[in-house]
Every structure is written in structure tokens, then in C-alpha cells.
Amino acid sequence: MEENYSKNPKGSLSRWLPVLGLTCAAFVFNTSEFIPIGLLSDIAKDFSTTEAQTGMLISVYAWVSHCFLCL
């Protein structure tokens, strides 16, 4: 039984909604994970630390969040 989705635009939209949802989720996740790298020098100034120490802090945060994501 073959369905033709080109005749039913509402059906084709409902098929793409999960893809759009995953796209938005991936954008939000990647943006929230990569913004601290772009703001590294500003974060270092706020914490009164070197950029190397702040980079290590962000790396530790990334590892901890990865470990909890795997649970």
C-alpha cells in the first residue's frame, strides 16, 4: 500500500515536524556548548584567572556534562 504525500500537504508537514524538532534541539545544544569558547577571555576576566585556567574549567564542565549525559 503506497501513499502519495504530495497530494496531502498536511501529512508531509507532520512527517517533517520531528526533523525540525531535532534540528532546533541540535542548534540549541551546540550553541550553548560552543559559546563559552568564544567568550573565554571575558570569562577569564570575570573570574580573575588566566585564559588557560578558564579553558580547563570549561573542559571539566564539558567532561562532567558528557558523563551525566551518558547516564
Secondary structure, DSSP 8 states (H G I E B T S, - for coil): ----TTS-HHHHHHHHHHHHHHHHHHHHHHHHHHHHHHTHHHHHHHHT--HHHHHHHHHHHHHHHHHHHH-
